[in-house]
Amino acid sequence: MNAEVLSAPAPLDWQALHDLNAKVAEVFKSLAIDKRRLPASQLTKRGIPAYVAEWVLESVVPGQGDLSTEEATKVRDWAARIIPGPGEHNIIKHRLAQGQTVKVLTPLQAEVKLKKGKEPERVAQLGLLGISDAYIADALLENHPDLLRQGMWGVVELGSLQDGVAVLSFKPMQASVNLKLYKDARRQFTLHEWRALLLTSLGFDPESFTEWQQTLLLCRLLPLVQKNMHLMELAPKGTGKSFTFENISPKVRLISGGNISPAVLFVNNASGQWGLLARFSVVVLDEVQTARFEKPEEIVGGLKGYLANGMLTRGGLHQTASDCGFVILANISLDDQQRPLRELLVEELPSFLQETAFLDRIRALLPGWQLPKLSSKLLVGPSSGLTMGLKSDFFGDALIALRDDLEAEGYAARNVHLSGEKPYRRNEDSVRTIAAGLMKLQFPHGELSPLEYHRYCVKPALQLRQLIWDQLYTLDSEYRQYEHSLSVQ
């Protein structure tokens, strides 16, 4: 790997970091937050993701700087009243049974059940409370249509009815996304400052990583900014593979272990309920070696079709299009030099995920073994220089909004052409998709030089696709009719 890519960026001195904090606050105003406040609040220990916890902080104790003792107490008191803890759902149900109204911060998802000869039934599900059939009014569904898609986080007011529970009101997390503002803001930062801001927004201390490691961390965001961006990350335990996906957006669904079935991923043929790939922007399978797959042949068959053309179907009974990104996270064994123990990187995956027709449809393999193990020293903390980042709910929504900005795709189509007499089409499509995503992340305003595009977008794209291509080249002689080493004209 080129030494230029592995080198550490020139560090910002203390004054520069102080100025950058001030710039972030000035440019983004209420959309920025001091990332030190979240760990000090200990809100995530109550089982809520960062994008929810930061919303709570700004709602209850808005401000910058270290969280004071008084603010921390106020947040804890609010959380004790509103955020249900483990085992508290029966207490909440008891209060409802006594006729009390209850306010809780929880994810809320709704469903409309159509039954022949009967009025449509609208029900709300509150998984944290063990409630799956609460009444919800039409007006709430019309005002918040995402309740019918992947669901939403917010403060729910519940009351009891004679025959059950009703959602009386719902205050969702609000993140207004203005892409023009986001792009205009980018113009006020250097590339080094902007990359540092993105990483800080994710909760990382950017000064703790080399330039290449920073790029790898940013590549985890590719499925958010690119439609149908399918990614695999292999890394040893403890590198924080799932950290980004857990805390970035409610439109990202992380499945960690457990039972995975065709009905969960694609569609439940009995009920007609669409699965996760139809309802979320990104679906992440974590710890795939320990997951239990029901009907693995049907799963990999359905995935091959979906990854190839974006169409979801199961047994021909239902069909729909989706732009959901699919991500696989898996552990990998390393030698004493912290390099992969096996030449075939995918050898430790379940056998049905090693099929070349499946792997070919994964656009990129992220070498997570090149990242350090996650520790408090790598996260924004009291000793960090850069502490101001974007609020997680705004940041996640801004990234997903960039999916519909196709300028980067056009730029890649004009400027990325693989070398060789007959380049393999999926390689070229994948390199273009990755390069376009990296352009959206680092140059959302579309202003960059050809040299910057090659170094920060094309070169990493080639490296991530090359790792997939190496697996295919090793596993199946069919692919050896093409060039082994990927490069651009």
ZALO-302289 format. One record per residue: residue in three letters; x, y, z of N, C-alpha, C, O in turn. Coordinates in steps of 0.001 Angstrom, whole numbers, plus 500000, padded with zeros to 6 digits. Each point is the difference from the previous one (the first is absolute). Layout:
% residues N
alaXYZXYZXYZXYZ/...
//
This chain:
% residues 489
met500842498811500000499158501189500000500883501247500000501029500049500674/asn498556500941498570500814501185499838500245500694501328499078500191500793/ala502189500188499448500351500639501277499282501323500167499731500442501117/glu499958500194497740499296501275500064498648499842500684499576500866500765/val499744498006498949498681499773500570500077499647501477499125500375500780/leu501928498902499605500127499560501388500505501088500935499855499885501217/ser500735501169498232500610501027500834498961500730500830498832500095499622/ala501609500416501507499103500763500860499877501418499464500988500551499512/pro497823500063500562499860501380499576500739500927500950500228499672501164/ala500137501479498322500671500973500858499051500395501129498894500468499730/pro501512499355501526499083500288501108499704501489500114500837500844499679/leu497968499456500778499646501382500277500517500360501381499877499217500942/asp500704501976499176500488500398501317498834500441500875498864500102499537/trp501432500157501731498935500307500952499176501197499551498772499970500074/gln501888501078499463499279501202499585499111499709498801498875500492499914/ala501648498691499149499206499652498825498762499197500403498917500211499454/leu501242498871501500498855499226500474498986500896500703498792499839499826/his501707501103500967499116500955500674499229500811498965498797500219500145/asp501901500225498809499349500782498946498995499141499229498938500480499603/leu501408498244500190499090499120499270498737499734500810498910499956499431/asn501207499868501860498811499857500849499090501209499857498783499869499866/ala501829501312500165499227501236499876499350500094498622498861500450499874/lys501876499119499082499451500058498643498800499077499852498987500382499415/val501125498397501116498882499045499923498765500582500678498895499926499464/ala501300500648501712498872500586500740499402501176499243498781500170499976/glu502070500643499408499515501185499281499263499615498723498946500559499694/val501611498480499557499419499637498710498711499205500175499016500273499311/phe500967498744501602498847499118500128499049500408501123498883499487500075/lys501532501406500780499134500542501060499298498876500779500671499161500601/ser497993500811499396499266499051500847500110498559499514499571499076500692/leu501003500729498122500171498634499490501297499362500479500262498830499721/ala500560501948501008501255499480500559499822499727501484499152500597500664/ile501672498483499843499934499649501418501391499635500486500812499458499250/asp499453500844502008501269499609500616499922498511500321499215499578500850/lys501602499636498465499910498544500107500460499471501364499790498824500299/arg500831502016500527500380499551501344498799499852500911500058499275500993/arg498852501405498678498839500022500887499286498642500052499431499626501026/leu500608499654497867499283498727499963500597498962500953499261499439500809/pro502066500279499129500541499013500955499777500406501450499743499155500857/ala500360502161499415499827500468501380498572499803500494499774499852501201/ser499261500146497879498592499852500401499647498561500361499050499758500744/gln501720499281498725499755498558500213498620499554499502499457498994500455/leu499986501778498600498683499642499481500019498703499209499039499233500041/thr502053500517499237500030498789499174499978498734500855499679498922499500/lys500661501200501789499922498836500884498565499587500277499741498925500541/arg499333501946499080498581499657500157499452499306498749498795499788499868/gly502118499862499215499590499211498843499468500800498834499315499445499141/ile500980501845500801499555500803498863501213500364499145501080500240500539/pro498760499804498136501135500331499127500393501462500110499258500815500550/ala501921499512498919500539501352500124499099501039499359499858501101500534/tyr499518498573498315499167501011499336498777500364500836499459501097499862/val500105497994501001498896500307500918500529500735501227499404500980500446/ala501714498549500096500547500602501225500372501462499781499761500831500876/glu500817499498497976500355501399499735498759500867499853499998501165500396/trp498962498270499040498737500734499918499472500304501406499504501095500264/val500611497918500635499585500219501389500820501123500627499443500896500634/leu501872499061499192500864501031500585499601501396499545499892500921500810/glu499891499227497886499654501324499472498600500427500403499709501195500054/ser499425497847500227498642500333500450499966500386501469499244500883500407/val501594498436500393499931500174501461501025501011500498499666500864500811/val501582499042498714501064500902500463500810500503498813501166499628499864/pro498254501212499266500744500499498843501218500810500433499989500638501053/gly501057499332498132501198500773500331501252499324499507499946498934499387/gln501199501698500885501300499485499599500893499849501226499644500407501106/gly501520498999498670500940499821501091499695498743500803499031499290499733/asp501813500454501249499807498822500850498634500042500679499493501066500347/leu499931497759499833498712499896500682500222500269501489500795499318500647/ser498515501658499881500162500332501415499293498967500867499195499205499515/thr501123500823501780499361499079500941498496500217500031499226499044500049/glu500365502222499921498568500319500024499312499483498729498902499448500061/glu501757500738498792499411499528498740499905498475499983498992499437499573/ala502068499903500895499988498530500029498865499484500879499330499030499649/thr500458501618501491498912499606500906498646500199499338499114499152500115/lys500727501979499187498732500297499324499706498951498916498864499550499854/val502162500073499400499826499001498943499641498644500603499110499312499501/arg501587500302501579499712498705500628498576499955500554499313498985499885/asp500251502126500716498637500045500534498977499866498869499006499286500134/trp501246501408498749499091499937498854499965498582499449498933499461499707/ala502259499939500155500091498647499457499270498994500887499341499087499502/ala500782501084501814499342499067500925498486500056499843499320498991500190/arg500143502182499463498554500156499838499515499515498640498916499425499901/ile501876500800499044499501499860498631500554498771499264499320499437499142/ile501903500149501187500603498877499272499810498726500808500562499873501088/pro498659499185498403499766498764500770501264499162500098500676499760499000/gly499635499802502193501162499148500199499637498537499828498825499655499872/pro502191499479500125499729498561499873499073499517501115500214500306501173/gly498780498952498457499094499437501000498920500942500488499224499634500883/glu500702501599498555499012500969500479498696499966499212499062500726500330/his500862498434498627498797500052499170498750499564500775498900500477499723/asn501269498628501234498827499588500773499518501113500927498801500134500245/ile502139500665500271499614501149500837499201500995499165499001500549500465/ile501448499683498284499287500931499123498610499462499673499027500754499995/lys500877497957499736498690499407499722499076500101501219498796500212499862/his501783499635501323499201500129501226499451501409500141498840500184500367/arg501996500823499340499544501394500075498886500260498996499035500703500301/leu501102498722498492498951500167498984498708499333500456498909500531499791/ala501223498307500829498808499282500471499264500784501084498792499841500177/gln501947501011500551499379500826501041499385501278499440499473500824500748/gly500598499337497925499398501176499363500934501178499856499565501083499606/gln501718498735500703500953501098499855500439500140498542499984499033499239/thr500409502186500388500681500194498721501504499936500265500477500444501044/val500250499007498011501432499761500173500744500549498792499602499775498857/lys501491500955501410500871500472498924501297499210500030500639499868501044/val499746499601497781501237499233499914500725500367498706499377500300498981/leu501945499667501086500824500138498806500258498599499460500611499172500675/thr498922500565498110500045498636499487499882500020498479499479500964499438/pro500992497994499892499677499885498574498550499584499825499485499176500756/leu499865501393498250498585499733499733499860499595498535500498500687499108/gln498831498210500654499760499547498634498535499633499856499396499431500909/ala500038500904497931498575499773499787499772499068498813500857499842499130/glu497973499554500864499631499066498935498499500110499763499222500165500939/val500384499742497798498581499987499648499648498584499574500586499468499057/lys498463499924501632499580498632499694498674500039499242498995500516500488/leu501038498926498314498798499950499165499372498612500116500654498990499741/lys498072500971500649499285498732500138498705500063499201499246500970500084/lys500514497992499153498833499950499129498705500164500794499762499302500985/gly499411501637498560498705500214500639500062500777501292498979500156500669/lys502215500347499711500131500748501251500704501335499754500683500180498991/glu499140500738501936500687501278499921501512499789500166500421499139500773/pro500399501643498505501456499894500185500379500245501468499445500875500663/glu501499498343499814500432500117501390501396500623500044500929499497499367/arg499214501591501377501284500697500120500576499721501381499397500337501019/val501760499053498998500591499641501292501424500534500077500691500107498987/ala499737500223502219501358500491500247500740498988500864499435499366500891/gln501857500510498805500841499076500747501047500789500768500674500859499432/leu499466498853501860501010500620500855500821498861500592499707499488501080/gly501338500131498172500769498816500348500629500062501376500060498985500694/leu500415502192499720500651500111501298499036499759501158500414499678501114/leu498284500485498603498991499835501056499255498675499875499154499679500834/gly501157499561498133499283498748499806498564500203499575499154499147500267/ile500546501973499071498642500296499530500001499904498482500784500679499337/ser498341498482500105500002499793498548498690500374499328499876499865498783/asp499135500607501990498682500240499410499330501251500556498796499996500259/ala501975501075499927499406501244500500499215500691498882500382499940498831/tyr498545500698501536499218500775499032500760501268499641500596500639500867/ile499384499731497839500629501246499562499097500666498978499446499326499131/ala500399501981500959499067500732499157500571500242498601501215500064499812/asp497892500069499220500391500297498615500836501260499908500967500053499240/ala498668500957501526500689501289499900501492499868500296500824500631499338/leu499524498548501658501413499811500324500741499311498852501151500335499720/leu498211498724499626500631499295498879500152500917498797500985499910499266/glu498042500974500528500102500945498882501096501029500255500699500406499072/asn499453500015502178501029500998500334501397499395500022500985500699499760/his499105498003500529501311499352500147499994498674499219499935498929500604/pro500132501138498062499910498770499196501128499012500255499847498813499712/asp501300501653500829501087499068500300499620499006501087500667498978500162/leu498272501307500582499521499019500984499573498705499307500071498921500588/leu499489501195498170499551498832499247501140499343499227499824498922499433/arg501331501715500541501149499430499299500886499301501024499720498874500412/gln501354501807499995500922499363500945499714500383501453500696499543500907/gly498273501305499324499720500458501350500824501221500349500910500370499258/met498778500264501873500675501224500419500214499997501507499218499414500749/trp501842501240499682500213500253501422499295501307500384499927500937499206/gly499564499104502013499403501229500490499385499789501373500040498900500551/val499396502156499988499299499924501285498534499678499724499291500769499351/val500277498091501150498644499508499770499188500175501275500449499638501088/glu498359500916498769499066500081501128498964498893499826499311499924498982/leu500595499222502033499104498848499943498875500149501016500191500536501091/gly498651498983498531498863499962500915499266498680499845500183499297499006/ser498988500366501970499293498721499948498600500183499407499334501011500222/leu500250497981499024498641499911499500499326498809500678500647499216500694/gln498054500664499095499282498891500610500532498655499518500013499017500740/asp500436500964497977500461498730499444501478500028499609500427499232499139/gly500364501662501496501422500002499676500681501313500305499636500698500947/val501362499635498242500841501180500204499954500855498741499906499476498890/ala500162501851501286499957500910498861501193500947500031500442500426501067/val500076499900497742501010501049499860499252501324499943499299500279499027/leu500849500542502019499272501269500078500722501117499253499362500851499380/ser501960499145500680500778501025499294501389499450499734500436499031500622/phe500254501613498435501344499550499625500828501212499615499633500763499107/lys501507499405501590500935501073499674501271499357499443500831499504500761/pro499319500503497914501146499307499415501273500824500106499959501215500196/met501159498109499671501261500705499832499929500746498671499602499425498987/gln500776501833501012499955500797498783501410500396499593500762500534500805/ala499580499201497940501287500424499448499728500569498622499786499252499047/ser500221502069500843499737500622498712501260499940499151501050500504500397/val498841498878498435501152499831499114499883500964498833499039499955499231/asn501941500909500651500085500938498891501324499720499296501061500421500460/leu498864498858498414501228499613499332500772501196499446501228499962499914/lys498066501082499715500707501191499520500850500595501117501147500390499780/leu498276499675501427500759500487501154501210499098500250501102500483500260/tyr498681498216499660501075499031500250501122500185498991501173499993500374/lys498485500173498352501015500169498961500705501348500126501217500095499841/asp498010500931500443500613501331500187500959499980501188501059500627499960/ala498571498656501090500866499915501180501325499334499650501048500403500504/arg498914498580498636501235499303499625501031500961499410501201499816500195/arg498339501202499088500915500949499358500824500798501008501010500603499637/gln498571499404501601500701500793501011501065499192500749500637500501500927/phe499544498239498656500970499138500663500995499454498981499647499753498847/thr501600500062501588500951499260499179499609498522500027499195499583500833/leu501376499623498253499689498577499996500407499346501315499249499192500546/his501931501149499968500460499418501261499042500360501134499676499149500829/glu499870502098499215499051500425501034498671499262499847499399499577500988/trp500147500271497766498703499354499770500035498531500389499073499508500643/arg501991499784498974500127498599500402500026499881501524499397499093500573/ala501313501838500073500052499995501467498602500229500583499629499376500995/leu499600501519498385498645500273500481499115498765499847499242499669500911/leu500845499648497949499188498797499793500306498944501058499085499398500563/leu502203500376499709500388498982500970499588500394501413499558499156500780/thr500586502118499549499566500471501313498493499828500156499515499654501077/ser499749500589497837498547499823500041499625498553500278498943499724500568/leu501936499341499025499772498583500287500431499612501411499740498883500446/gly500923502044500258500462499718501360501455499618500094500487499704501091/phe500249500292497754501415499648500002500872501236500178499620501102499604/asp501565498703501000501002501052500076500858499893498736500824499089499915/pro499018501800499105500677499829498709501518500013500099500680499406499163/glu499858501269501856501455500094500119500634498672500426501224499871500003/ser497953499150500353500512498706500451500169498997498856500419498865500232/phe499261501542498534500026499077498869500873500545498874500113501212499817/thr500501497875499431500722500404498801498998500395498924498796499791500149/glu501705500771498789499116500419498919499243498804499416498799500094499744/trp501892498787500045499342498818499454498966499453500969498918499595499577/gln501392500386501706499027499535500991498785500922500037498872499532500155/gln501349501763499704498875500929499914499111499655498806498773500012500097/thr501869499681498779499242499656498800499176498738500220498846499935499575/leu501730499066501083499255498774500274498786500277500878498926499445499769/leu501238501404501231498862500346500859498912500702499201498814499744500207/leu501581501137498883499025500696499161499313499030499043498828500177499665/cys501903498795499895499406499033499069498842499237500628499150499478499279/arg500797500446502027498847499369500650498711500762499705498905499452500129/leu501228501815499474498827500823499721499512499858498564498946500536499659/leu501789498760499496499631499900498590498570499490499791499306500537499136/pro500210498446501612498627499533499763498941501044500347498857499882499556/leu501499501138501228499027501048500299499858500974498838498890500430499687/val502229499924499667499948501023498950499749499416498615499675500740499071/gln500470497942500773499821499356498707498871498974500048499976499135500876/lys499104500964498195498943498999499911500592498657499581500907499930499171/asn498556499013501422500418498637499655501512499815500058500590499311499168/met500028501324501840501430499815500227500167498843500975499624500106501168/his500945498782498348500116498783500791501457499795500396500894500002499154/leu499329499821502141501339500083500580500230498841500966499080499552500684/met502158499973499359500393499002500987501213500534500754500940500510499390/glu499037499373501942501180500353500791500439498781500792499205499384500711/leu502067500276499158500608498913500759501031500605500943500839500798499583/ala499096498821501678500898500579500998500009499109501226499062499232500209/pro501981500855500608499977499259501263498985500618500954499486501091499754/lys500234498211501320499073500535500997500573501280500615501213500150500148/gly497886500762500204500416501181500751500396501202499179500478500988500557/thr499336498959498101500370501156499182498827500950499783500135500981499269/gly498731498753501343498868500926499900499275499931498671499517501018499504/lys500399497783499908499359499868498688498564500519500021499552500648499054/ser499735499066502024498588500381500054499772501372500633498878500504499977/phe502162500106500584499861501253500749499329501087499162499074500665500465/thr501397499515498296499442501045499145498547499731499678499166500903500076/phe500521497857499564498638499686499559498996500063501145498827500296499774/glu501611499432501440499093500051501152499551501420500310498918500208500548/asn501910500764499103499794501349500527499760501079498960499997501183500342/ile499800498446498388499966501020498961498598500428499586499789501182499729/ser499232497891500209498687500377499472498968498933500311500326498813500023/pro498418501595500219498937499008500186499645499277498704499251499024500021/lys501282501449498852499740499346498715501023498906499713499987499388498932/val500898500375502035500970498914499913499593498931501015499824500296501182/arg500028498469498357499588498924500900501156499011500164500460499399499029/leu499994500444502198501078499066500323499404498729500572499249500048500974/ile501082498802498420499575498700500511501232499325500569500920499655499258/ser499106500155502037501166499412500656499654498619500504499296499859501000/gly501195499115498314499687498634500388498523499703499811499325500632499187/gly500189498410501563498582499675499950499623499192498774500853499448499304/asn497838500497500450499457499166498932499718500858498777499313501017500103/ile501206498589498743499807500757498759499289499085499011500483498916499672/ser498371501541499865499185499174499109499668500780498733500150501222499976/pro499403498097498973499552500709498795498870500985500295499931501069499393/ala499181498570501542498898500902500338500519501291500627499464501076499734/val501581498824501102500576501183500647500668500904498972499844501219500061/leu500891498210499004500750500806499032499148500461498824500087501159499595/phe499089497950499852499316500295498742498520500352500205499628501173499979/val499546497817500217498569500233500197499408498775500684500405498865499748/asn498634501395501115499252498917500638498832499649499074499032500754499898/asn501067498111499436498975499641499024498629499783500643498974500180499345/ala501005499437501928498717499748500664499241501296500265498789500072499796/ser501944500962500666499346501256500362500137501089498945499257500982500011/gly501707498839499068500260501060499021500854501130500543500216501000499315/gln500273498852501914500830501041500623501392499986499382500684498976500009/trp499729502168499456501321500081499397501080499938501063499814500486501115/gly501312498916498536501100499820500932500893501216500106499691501068499473/leu501422498750501218500883501126500331500595500657498768500146501222499969/leu500201498001499021500630500570498805499059500929499247500461500825499211/ala498254499066501008499032500890499347499717501246500815499528500999499457/arg500754498960501843499539501081500883501118500906500528499722501067500547/phe501532498520499294501109500795500531500922500445498863499980499449498899/ser500827501567501408500981500474499021501249499135499988500635499828498959/val499715499628502206501162499119500121499649498887500979499470500262501080/val500824498507498545499846498849500892501376499386500210500717499717499040/val499649500078502230501334499528500362499867498680500743499312499920501018/leu501356499031498465500079498722500710501317499968500752501064499926499387/asp498875500128501921501194499992500836500258498574500501499073499212500188/glu502219500479500023500376498691500538499343498868499210499327499143500572/val500875500862498098499283499019499175500407498563500327499232499070499754/gln501984500741500804500394498623500333499136499383501091499858498779500067/thr499558502070500799499203499488501115498494500093499737499201499514500801/ala500413501105498088498573500130499693499429498645499584500710499148499467/arg498005500673500785499301498779499594499153500311498772499048500777500078/phe501292498627498809499303500254498744498984498898499736500354498826499884/glu498367501572500021498962499045499595499993499928498474500000501035499334/lys499993497794500126499964499797498552501113500801499307499710500884499194/pro501569498811501115501098500782499447500034500034498477500385501011499414/glu499212497879499929500008499991498531499003501019499456500279500686499017/glu498553499407501631499004500971499543500480501426500277499761500905499200/ile500914499291501934500509501336500332501037500454498988499900501104499464/val501098498058500267501057500424499081499457500127498579500462500851499240/gly498554498306500386499377500142498688499262501321499864500120500685498984/gly499112499673502048499298501278499983500943501184500019499759501009499338/leu501327498862501433500981501084500065500706500200498663500244501137499595/lys500087497775499716500678500138498712499131500796499021500495500869499283/gly498230498828500697499104500750499126499884501448500415500057500905499167/tyr499778499310502145499846501371500482501267500832499783499920501136499532/leu501244498308500805501240500750499865500294500331498544500673500990499712/ala498831498194499375500268500219498581499106501072499398500458500808499192/asn498250499208501200499072500901499301499117500846500903499168500759499503/gly500991499130501813499212500827500913498550499578500115499185500752500534/met500465498050498973498621499516500082499877498964501105500803499072500097/leu498180501103500732499714499063501077498814499130499613498952500498499587/thr501230498209500554498891499091499733500242498725500801501099499747500493/arg497843499462499620500134498723500717498932499055499488498809500170500261/gly501642498845499015499063499014499466499053500558498961499002499360499668/gly501290501820499814499155500582498967498689500557500491499185500451499195/leu500579499532502133498722500477500526499954501516500147498947500612499822/his502178499987500496500066501442500188501260500513499301500983499274499858/gln498972501984499712501192500584499379499991501502500207498965500651499857/thr502197499897500482500136501444500145501460500368499796500889499156500116/ala499345502105499582501363500505499837500451500648501308499184500537500748/ser502114499409499520500559500620501200501399500515499687500717499414499189/asp499666501680501457501368500525499841500814499811501274501009500673500208/cys498545498406500641500673499741501277501410499462499773500209499141499144/gly500754501361501618501347499460499992500096498808500936499364499980501054/phe501428499029498566500131498768500782501445499875500457500922500047499186/val499273499794502127501343499979500580500179498724500816499128499619500781/ile502011499729499026500362498811500776501224500335500847501006500484499483/leu498903499259501804501122500193500920500384498632500558499150499261500498/ala502137500412499415500431498680500467501380500088500622500811500852499635/asn499444498254501312501315499933500627500960499202499127499589499122499240/ile501698501199500882501024499324499222501207499746500902500321500826500855/ser500342498042498959501168499659500820501252500657499423500190500041498785/leu500665500476502112501242500655499580501200499223500543499892499276500990/asp501262500893498337501237499408500513500646500962500991499409501021500351/asp501811498656500105500635500844501009500480501330499435500441500866500756/gln499482499311497922500329501285499376498733500813499692500047501016499306/gln498830498510501225498700500652499806499585500033498525499375500952499533/arg500990497980499749499585499829498625499068498796499919500071499113500851/pro499058500838498141499071498859499898500737498664499992500993499822499295/leu498502499261501493500650498693500149499831499158498742500867499192499666/arg498023500997499645499715499195498809500105500859498744499605501166499989/glu500932498237498966500119500721498731498623500295499424499769501078499452/leu499314497961500672498622500207499566499243500670501147499647499349500983/leu500114501926498887499461500795501110498609499553500419499649500107501175/val499552499395497890498602499665500316499849498577500522498879499527500190/glu502228499792500042499942498582500375499272499764501315499457498918500219/glu500524502089500665499343499822501297498521500358499977499322499879501021/leu500165500559497834498574500279499876499229498689499887500570498977499621/pro498128501047500706499183498817499711500163499607498534500102500869499135/ser499922497841500583500343499515498661499105500585498915500477500271498898/phe498230499932501387499102500483498952500256501475499660499540500481498965/leu501191500239501899500365501388499699501337500083499268500444501092499643/gln500192497777500135501250499977499243499766499741498512500951499971499220/glu497811499846500390499683499740498594500405501205499149499661501135500337/thr501053498631498574500548501117499207498901500871499397500161501216499902/ala498724498176499691498919500799499424499430500983501013499495501061499632/phe500589498577501658499584500925501065501080501048500254499706501195500042/leu501543498366500128501088500933500309500181501045498907500314501156500284/asp499488498438498474500173500915498872499079501208500111500320501088499520/arg498531498704501119499014501081500109500262500919501183499359501044500124/ile501582498582500752500457500896501068501017500948499372500995499552499430/arg498766501729500669500820500954499245501391500199500597500958500253499270/ala499156499637502039501272500349500639500240499147501225499064499611500699/leu502198500104499553500402499334501232500880500969500776501058500415499527/leu498491499940501669500718500959500825500965499252500918499565499170500799/pro501736501107499102500984499268500819500070500541501423500905500760500344/gly498135498842500471499922500513501364501172499604500873500215500595501055/trp500561498387498510501177499614500782501081501076499973500952499937500778/gln498915501044498339500957501093499947499625501159500936500691501017500049/leu498220498814500681499580500989500993500388499536501395500017498798500265/pro500296502134500635500328499606501375498753499550500751498879500353499633/lys501329498863501423498873499605500846499403501235500670500717500898500440/leu497980499121499624499305501171500532500259500141501494499870499036500754/ser500496502170499667500215500294501415499608501447500249499782500765499060/ser500129499603502211499608501372500346500985501023499456499630501151499766/lys501631498441500028501005500927499470499709500400498559500461501044499539/leu498779498133499752499691500282498604498703500783499825499672500420498890/leu499596499776502189498717500691499950500138501419500537500930500303500747/val498153500548498874500007501373500508499833499964501509499075499376500519/gly501820501290500172499962500006501460500566501288500556500238500948499252/pro499983499101502065500477501242500651501314500512499435500234501208499993/ser500631497897499532501309500442499521500025500275498498501046500366499463/ser497829499466499853499961500204498550500112501482499661499505500862500726/gly501154499410498160500104501383499542498756500446499260499468501076500270/leu500061498103498791498783500317499256498822499312500674499963498773500093/thr499092502001500369498870499438500750498645500353499381498996499366500327/met500957501629498789498730500397499398499742499162498751500829499938499093/gly498015499424500882499604499212498835498557500279499651499338500800500662/leu500176498551498312498604500149499602499127499093500856500398498888500348/lys498420501590499984499058499157500731499737498729499201499826500046498782/ser500146498837501905499912498715499304498726499868499187500038499446498902/asp498814501053501606498758499845499230500065500821498714499577499521498948/phe500948501714501115500162500820498798501026499384499060499778499933498791/phe501341499617501760501082499440499192499518498780499225500233499892498797/gly499094499188501895499502498804499329498997500325498907500045499410498920/asp499047501528501350499008500367498995500642500710498815499571499817498861/ala501464500998501401500704500678498907500692498988499094499961500130498777/leu500669498865501818500666498975499199498993499255499125500258499772498818/ile498618499855501744499001499265499232499383500893498919499651499515498924/ala500213501777501354499478500926498985500936500097498798499549500253498883/leu501758499546501340500960500054498906499810498865498997500543500057498896/arg498700498921501468499725498910499060499341500522498722500257499492498909/asp498904501509501232499239500502498844500741501079499229499471500541499029/asp501740499776501390500828500970499277500905499212499052500968499378500438/leu498722500649498278500651499117499031501174500644499273500533499421499054/glu499875501767501375501129500664499344501268499155500089500760499913499035/ala499469499461502131501219499204500176499987498762499112501050499579499515/glu497756499825500263499916498853499104500396500385498574500723499268499325/gly498792501891500231500360500470498669501485500275499874500613499704498975/tyr499961500865502072501437500297500006500798498703499891500982499930499262/ala498593499049501472500700498715499957499869499344498627500966499439499484/ala497838500629499926499798499389498682500899500643498944500451499331499071/arg499805501967501075500846500706499019501486499774500245500800500054499066/asn499573499694502184501422500042500338500609498681500461501217499918500164/val497977499052500048500537498721500472499799498940498924498869499609499712/his502227499928499695499975498953498986501128499031500316501169500387500018/leu498486498355500232501010499018500345500884499679498804499543500006498857/ser501727499714501417500957499628498963499775498555499577499283499251500663/gly501334500370498233499908498623499514499208499900498722499230500897499655/glu500968497995499641499317499813498722498498499822500178499211500532499219/lys500400498732501794498559499813500252499753500011501505499899498939500615/pro500002502266499995499767500078501452498664499353500366499014500091499268/tyr500994499257501886498800499324500499498987501054500448500324500878500801/arg498451499032498679499014501057500208499709500253501474499919501152500428/arg499922497767500360499652500218501410501146500684500746499754500753500943/asn501481499000498654501116500713500618499912501490499720500165500819500904/glu499579499528497857499931501416499638498825500679500677500134501113500509/asp498709498225499501498827500575500682500281500207501487499625501023500573/ser501036497998500045500270500091501439500988501113500308499791500772500935/val501288499320498286500988501057500230499354501369499830500275500916500775/arg498872499228498223499297501283499798499073500312501176499930501141500455/thr499365497843500030499067500211501116500752500423501261499577500925500694/ile501531498403499603500788500340501196500599501389499862499958500792500942/ala500607499513497879500609501317499781498954501103500111500269501060500565/ala498537498691498895498931501001500097499605500226501457499764501133500419/gly500165497770500354499659500145501418501052500778500768499665500837500838/leu501604498895498886501069500730500685500014501463499596500375500862500794/met499219499423497976499878501402499583498877500685500768500163501132500454/lys498695498192499696498890500587500756500396500276501445499622501023500571/leu501150498051500020500400500166501393500984501153500169499857500815500911/gln501141499250498214501095500944500201499853501296499203500501501046500412/phe498810498881498443499836501176499141498529500143499605499689500007498809/pro499398500106502161498574500058499657499640501203499143498974499999499319/his501881501043500714499755501196499184500466499813498564499754500864499158/gly500910498030500544500403499702498629501227500735499514500283499999498802/glu500456500630502100501172500785499599501267499265500424500304499909501190/leu500434499565497830501229499265500284500839499943498735499494500141498887/ser501788499650501310500917499887498868500087498547499545499659499104500773/pro500788500632497994500205498614499560500947499229500920499804498807500232/leu501219501867500290500943499335500896499316499602501304500215498896500499/glu498958501999500059499261499675501230499030498846499752499857499111500840/tyr499480500907498007499048498944499694500697498646499932499484499004500508/his501679500961498870500711498735499881500479499513501370499843498825500332/arg500738502073500459500590499579501276498946499629501036500137498991500692/tyr498831501806499417499055499812501109498739499229499618499239499598500880/cys500525500189497836498788499288499582500320498747499183499556498904500343/val501214501258498576500232498884499093500950498966500598499728498801499951/lys501388501663500615500991499050500525499403499118501104500182498784499943/pro499117501761501057499373499112501005498951499083499380499848498855500425/ala499422501644498563498985499174499346500640498781499342499475498891500098/leu501666501314499227500707498898499378500460498978501042499906498793499778/gln500588501698501351500521499100501029498892499167500633500186498809500251/leu498661501807500011498909499260500631499372498991499053499608498914500426/arg500290501432498287499468499025499035501028498912499706499631498850499761/gln501671501505500255501042499014499727499935498841500983500250498854499626/leu499413501436501634499920498942501006498882499004499684500161498798500214/ile498712501696499279498934499100499552500474499212498782499786498790499918/trp500855501891499143500462499374498769501036498909500298500030498973499321/asp500804501243501677500988498984500386499307498716500451500459498904499679/gln498438501225501063499270498816500454499432499245498800500107498776499920/leu499295501955499159499404499372498820501068499330499144499797498902499481/tyr501333501765500380501094499481499186500541498688500574500376499090499262/thr499655500836502063500503498798500662498996498858499940500379498843499818/leu498334501484500337498974498970500130499545499404498678499603498836499957/asp500447501941498957499364499553498758500844500407498791500252501185499778/ser500185497808499436500841500278498832499268500796498929500637500574499116/glu498021499469500950499231500763499016500423501471499961499972500644498952/tyr500421499870502220500338501423500080501412500296499491500370501160499822/arg500405497800499948501398500225499627500185500368498536501128500205499553/gln497796499880499706500080500495498625500155501523499964500271500587498953/tyr499548500042502227500123501453500110501300500361500712500650499155500615/glu499711502124499284501191500493500697499853499771501504498925500200500565/his502181499374500083499927499800501451500116501304500747499249500242500945/ser501681500606498648500239501255500716499108501103499431500030500274498800/leu499193500344502050499087501063499574500729501334499953500716500358500935/ser499100500362497992500587501342499855499113500790499044499152499439499306/val501061501865500674499194500854499122500868500553498880501220500107500117/gln498099500241498788500710500576498858500519501405500312500622500631499146/
//
